[in-house]
Amino acid sequence: MTALTVRKQHGAFVLDSGAGPRAWLRTTGWTWRCGEIRTDAGLWTVEPTDRRRIGVTARAEHGAAVRLDPSRSHVPGPGGVTRWAPGRCGGELVRDGNLLAVRLPGRAGGPIRVDVTGEWAELDLVALTACFALLTRRRQRTLVMMAVISTAGGGHVG
């Protein structure tokens, strides 16, 4: 198993394997509706595929390279069916006995842990796409909670 860490640095989430920065994820707006991933292979646009932010894609000008969705996922490289199972504090991507498990920190701003078992093509891209998938859902929950609190707090005690 390989352990990777994603840390927030200078407005980006940087993937680090212990040997220095490898790739980064940067959002293009405060709502986390869109972002960019930079790897050695190039620049990718990452965004949710639906309103609830259950699925996400990472794409370049030639089309989607990564699609994470509980009902239909695709990652680069050969292999069988890929399964994406997002949760509240993490998610798991499984293909042919290979596992990529992402764990979000309990507090905002803490490091994200990515445990990798087996071989994954374009590992940096796949790992950061999974991080974006979980972080965009967390941001949506935060925004919904803020909206509910602001409307509930609109009344006054007479």
N, C-alpha and C positions, 0 to 999 in steps of 0.2 A: 504494500500500500504506500502511496505517495501522499503527503500532506502539503497542500498549498494554502497560502494565506492571501486574502484580499483586504487591503487597508486603504482608508481614505487618506489621500495626500494631495494637497494643492488643488482641491476641487474635483479630483478624479478618484476612482477606485482602482488601485494598482495591484495586479496579480504578482505575487512574489513566491518563489520556490526555495528561498534561503540563499540562492546564488545571485540575488539582485532582481530588480523589476523585469518582468517579461512582457506584460501587456497591460492595457488600462481600459476602463469603462468610464465614460463621462456622460452625464445626462444633458440634454439640450433645453431643459425647462424645469421649473420648480415643481411641476406636477408629475414628473417622471413618465410622461406619455411617449417620449422618444429619447434615444441615446445613441452614442457612438462607441464602438469598440475598435481599438487599434491593436493589432498583433503584427508579428513579422510578415504575415501574409498580406496585410493591407488594412483598409478601413472599412468597417461594417456599420450599417444603420440597424439599430435594434428597436423594436416597438411591439406593443401588445397587438394581438389579432382580434380582440373583442373588447366590449365595454367593461366586462368584469375583470379583465386582465388575467384570465386563466391561461391563455396561450400567448406566446411571443415568437417573433422571428428575428433572425439576424440576416441581413441581406446586403449584397454588394450590387453593382450595376448589372451583374449577370444573373440575378435572381437570389432566392432564399438558399442559404447554406445550412442554416439551423432552424428548425421549427420545433418548439417544445409545446406540447399540448397533451393533456391526459388521454385524449381520444386518438390522436394521430401525430406522432413525432418523427423527426428526421434529423440525423446528424451526419457529418461527412464520414467517408470511409466505408469499407465493406462490412457486411454483417446483417443480422436478422432484424427483427422488429425491435424498435426502441420504445421503451416505456418511460414516461415522465410522470412522477407523482409528487406534485407540490403540496406543501403543508404550511401551517402558520409560521413555524420557526425554521423551516428548512425544506429540502426537497431531494428526491433521488431520481437519477437517470440510470436505467439498466438496459444493457444490450449484450446478448450472448455471454452472460455471466460476468460481464464487466460492470463496475459500479462507479458512479460519480455522485457523491453525497455532499450536499451543501448545507451548512448550518449557519444560520444568522445569529448574531450576538443578541443577548437579552436586552442590551441597551443600544440606543442609536450611537453610531460612531465607533463602535468596537470592531475588532477584526472579524471577518467572515472566514470560516474554515471550509476548505474543500478537500475531501478525502477521495483519492482516486485509486481504484483497483482495476488492473488490467490495462489494455491498450486502447487509446482513444485518438483518432485522427483529429487534427486541429484542436488539441486539448485546450489551449488558451481561449479560443473562440467559444467552444462549447461551455467551458467553466464560467466565463464571464456572461454568456447568454443566460445560463441558469441563475447566476447571481442577479442579473437584471430582472428576470422573471419573478423572483421572490421579492426583490426590493420594490418593484413597481406595484405589486399587490399590497405590500406593507404601506407604501405611500398612499394608495387609494383608501385603505382602511383609516389611516390617520386623517385624511381630508374629509371623509364621511363623518368621522367622529367629531371633528372640529365644526362641521356644518350643523350637526345635531346639537352640540353644546351651545353654539351661538344662537340657534333658533329657540332652544329651551330657556336660555338665559335672557331672552328678549323681554320677558314680562317683568313687572315690578310689584313689590309688596306695598299694599296700600294702606 
